[in-house]
Amino acid sequence: MRPKPRAQASMARKFFVLRTALLVLVATCSAPAFASLSKALHLVPPCHQYSSSHGATPADCGVSPHVSANGHACAKAREIGWSGMHDCARRGSAATPAALSARLRFTFSPDPQCTKVYSTFLKETLVDNARVVSGRLLLFAAVASQDSPVPADLRNLVSDELDTAQVYGVDIHHWRAGACRAPSANDVMFGFPLAHLDDLAERGASFVDLQAVVLPYDQYKRANDTLYLPASNLHENPGYAYNGKGVLFSRTMRVSLHDTSAVHLDAVHSDCEWAAEAEPEAKDTKYLRHVRMQSDILTKFWGRPMYIKGWVLLPHGWHDRPSARFPLILYHDHYAGMFNVGSGFESRVQKRGSLEDEYAYYLYRNWTSPHGEFADLKFRSLLVTVQHANPFYDNSYAINSANIGPYGDAIVYEFLPFVEREFRGIGSSWARAVTGGSTGGWEALSSILAYPNVYGGSWAFCPDPVNFRSFGLVDIYSFPSAYYYASTLRTVAIPEERDYRGNIHTTFEQSNHREAALGMHARSSSQFDVWQAVFGPIGEDGYPAAMYDKCTGIIDRDIADAWKAYDLTDWIRRNETLREELRGRVTVAAGMSDSFYLNDAVYAMQQELGNDPVKFVFGEQNGRGMEHCWFGNARGSLDIGRLSTVERLAPDMLDHFLRMAPSSADTTSWRY
């Protein structure tokens, strides 16, 4: 993490003074005068309200600064006192002839060689083979100097880092290949971190690198609605959906902001060479087996074939002992195209000096040897990862939800029985453990809460918020806004990420505005949007109902109350029978300086529940709180803790299996 400079801290103090003054001014100034003053001071982030029909046609809330598509959120912001933070009306005047926004022209021209690929992934969006697409048009921009090298690709330069590049996004509908498109007054091109295209010149930039990306949406016909969402396969790749299979992108072009000529960006390129019609089979080895199964449960929900995939690591001796049956350890994490538990699993060191490779080989030696650590323990098991990318994210959170579907049931009642049949699992709850970190940590805990008779034990590390009174630093049940602390005279931005020294990395508002630029209606393939999809109900338009307004941060109290169904602390607190069942079966661990303040939710859970039924562990070394994601190691770095997860957990899991096993259970065939 990059420490926060002292100068920046000083600027932050001045920033809050100016904001306080603006809050006083708003009571007496007209909306246009206030907007002009805010813009001059560069204090107003992008904030366009939007509505749509099936998420297809965004509308600007700028007709009136007090009217918005989500129920007068702009007026509510002013009522509470956040109007100084948000220009809810569309900001800025018409573009001048030399302005970048007036010069841009976009086309897309799919490579004819990729037609078969597009027909596979975009068949619902193509009209009579005329190559018509609906989706999200993204414009990536990076400030440049005249003589610096032109980057080949800008897509991965947008982040929550201080030196992030710029991105603008607008929804597109039935856009025909070759048809020229220019930004119009009807487009709401949401920008991050700057609001509008022409703000780049106002910040003193002379040259910018530009790249256009067309992210196509598929049409999904669920039982009661039709949605336009990124195809699930787009989330089966490193990074965001806009890096995925079949996405179109232009070459990077350097542009002078002082020029007046038109700028034409043609999204003609794609990664079609690796977007084959059928995904190639992952390579099995003696110990690693890739599995892929169609889920009847999810296929029914989504109205098209949906699959669950995973990796199974077979223990030493599995091939030679056909009568042996084995316990199963399920590891939850984000989607990965390879086996990704801890360090991974490699038969040799791929790169000398690489900590990842050294530990991957270390696991291989121990796991496959008749003399390694697992032999000393006499502990052999199946180690399984599950992959459940979906139209919203690379991970479903392994639970039943209104928006994403019954993934919890699909994993428990389809995937696990399939794996245990194929690879001789014991198939009893005492012989199943679930673990993971971060998103996987939340899944490890929620899985045993939802299915206490399926899993025998849970080890949850650095979990996503387990108590929504500490959703990061936001109490969703009492705060009026997810973006600001506020009093009558002062507002303070709520941090979202830090380092162990407390230096702020980004805020809730900034992270959410980045997501809004990438995709409206929870379609950004990003963290806050998937939480809206998993924890929230379905909205009137069929998309996830927002717990807070993406623009203003104003919390919808009814939606926040609906999130209680996924508040894991509340889940345990209101179910005494479950509490009894979980006793001695659950461990939750978090670093004391978790980068995303996730330890605060674990503290809140401990405060409400005490130390029963959950065992809590908090990480620090030499007085320094451990950041995200701490995997419970008493010594060594965060990386070493993650890379050695399997070896460190094995003794605890073995003891747990033996303690949970009934007297008639097989506790011998897998102990060698």
C-alpha positions, 0 to 999 in steps of 0.5 A, a space after each residue: 500500500 502507498 503511504 499517504 503523503 503529508 502534503 495530501 493530509 494537509 490538503 485534506 484538511 483544507 478540503 473539509 473546510 471548503 466543503 463546510 463552507 459550501 454547505 452553508 452556501 447551499 442554503 442561500 445560493 441557487 443550484 446553478 450558482 452552487 454548481 459553478 462554485 463547486 466546479 471551480 473548486 474541483 470538489 464535485 464528483 460525477 453524479 448522474 442519476 439514471 433509470 432504464 427500461 431493462 437497464 437499456 436506456 439511461 436517463 439524466 436526472 438533470 431536468 431538475 436537480 431535485 428529481 431523480 429516477 430513484 425516488 428524489 435521491 438528489 433532493 434527499 441529499 440536499 435535505 440531509 446536507 450532502 448537496 455540497 458533495 454531489 452535483 445531481 444535475 448534469 454538470 457543464 455546458 454544451 461542448 465547444 467545437 474544439 472540446 474532446 466530447 465534440 470530436 469523438 466518433 465511435 464505431 465497432 467492426 467485429 473481425 469476420 473471423 470471429 463471427 462464430 465466437 460472437 454467435 456463441 457468446 452474443 447470440 441473444 444480442 445479434 439480430 439476423 446476423 447483422 451484428 447488432 450489439 447491446 452493452 456498455 461502451 467504455 472510453 479509457 483515457 490516460 494523461 500523456 506527454 507528447 513524446 512518451 511511449 503509447 501504451 498498447 492497452 489502457 484497460 487495466 490502468 483504471 483502479 482505486 490507486 491515486 494514479 488511476 487512469 480515467 474511464 467513461 461509460 455509457 450503455 448502448 442498445 442495438 448498435 449496428 456494426 459500422 454505424 458511427 456513434 458520437 456522444 450526444 446530449 441524451 447520453 449520460 457518460 458517467 466518468 471516474 475519477 473526473 466527471 466529464 470528457 472535457 474535464 481533462 483539459 480543464 485539469 491542464 492535460 495537453 495530450 491523452 491516450 484513448 481506447 474504446 471498449 465495447 462490452 456486450 451484454 447477453 439477454 437472460 430470460 429468468 422466470 419473471 424478467 428479462 435482463 441484459 448482463 455480461 455473459 458468465 464466461 466474461 468473468 472467467 478471466 483475470 480482472 474485469 469482464 471488459 478483459 474477457 472473451 469476445 470483448 471488442 477494443 480499439 487500438 490506443 490513440 494519442 490525441 492532442 486536446 488543443 486540436 480540432 480534428 475528429 477522433 475516430 475510435 473503431 473497436 475492431 480487435 478482440 481476443 477471439 483467438 482464445 474465445 473458442 466456441 467450446 472451452 478447451 478441457 483443462 489438463 488433468 494430471 495424476 493428482 489434479 482433476 478438473 470437473 465441469 457439470 451442468 447444474 439443473 437447479 441453476 439452468 432452471 433459474 437462468 433459463 439457459 445451461 449453467 455450469 459449476 466447475 472445480 478442481 479436485 486434488 487427489 491424495 497420495 495413495 488414492 490410485 492404489 487403494 480403491 476401497 479407501 474413502 476420503 474426507 473432503 475439504 472445500 476451499 472457496 475463492 474467486 474464479 481461477 483457471 487453475 488449482 489455487 488453494 494456498 500456493 497452488 500445486 506444481 511438480 517442480 519449481 517453475 521460477 527460482 526465487 519465486 515464493 509462490 513457486 517454492 511453496 507450490 512445490 513444497 505442497 506437491 512434495 508433502 501431498 504426494 510423498 509417503 514420507 511428508 507432513 501428511 504422512 506424519 499426520 496419517 491424514 489423506 483427504 480430497 482437496 476441492 475448489 469450486 468455480 461458480 462465475 455468473 453474469 454478475 461476478 466471478 463468484 456467487 457467494 455460494 448462497 441462494 440469492 434472489 438476483 444471482 440464483 440458488 448457488 448454495 443449493 447447487 453446490 450442496 445438492 449437485 456439485 458435492 455429491 457429484 465430486 464425492 461419487 466420482 472420487 470416493 468421498 466419505 459423503 458424511 457431514 463429519 467428514 466435510 470441512 469448508 474454508 477460504 479467505 476474503 470472499 471465500 471466508 464469508 462463504 466458508 462461514 455462511 455455508 455452515 450457517 445455511 447447511 449445518 447438517 452438510 458441513 462438519 467444520 468451518 474455518 473463515 479467514 478475513 471474511 467479507 462483512 459478517 455484521 452489517 452494522 460494520 459494513 466496512 465503516 458503515 452501519 447500514 441500519 442507522 447511517 443515512 449515507 454510505 459515503 459520508 459521516 455528517 453533522 449539521 456543519 461538517 461532513 467527512 468522507 467514509 474511508 474504504 481502504 487503508 494500510 496498517 498504519 492507517 493511511 487512507 487509500 480510497 473512499 466508499 464514494 470513489 470506489 462506487 463511482 468507479 463501479 458506476 462508470 464501468 456499469 450501471 445496475 450492478 453490472 460493473 463486475 465489481 465488489 460493491 455491485 455483487 454485494 448489492 446482487 447477493 444481499 439485496 432483493 430484486 428491484 422493480 426493473 428486474 435488476 438488484 435493488 440498490 441498498 444505497 444510491 450509487 450516486 449520492 450514497 443515500 441509504 434506502 432503509 427498506 432495502 437495508 432491512 432486507 439485507 438482514 437475511 444475509 447478516 451472518 451475526 443476526 443469523 446466529 443471534 436469532 437462531 438458538 438451535 443453530 447456535 447450539 449446532 455450531 458450538 465447537 465447529 466454527 473459527 473466524 480469523 481477521 487481521 487487526 488492521 484489515 485493509 478493508 476494515 473487515 475486522 470491524 465486522 468480526 469485532 462486532 460479531 464477537 461483541 454481539 455473540 460473545 465467544 460462543 459458538 464462534 472461536 475468534 482469532 485476531 492477527 497482529 505481529 510485534 504490535 502491528 495489525 495484519 492487513 488483508 487477507 490474514 490466514 491465521 499464521 502466527 509468524 511470517 508475512 501475509 503471503 506466507 500465511 496464504 501460501 502455507 494454508 493447507 499445511 497449517 490447517 491440516 492438524 486442526 482439520 484432522 483433529 476435528 474430523 476424528 472428534 466429529 466422527 461417529 463410532 461407526 464411521 470409517 476413520 482408518 481407510 484414509 489414515 496412512 
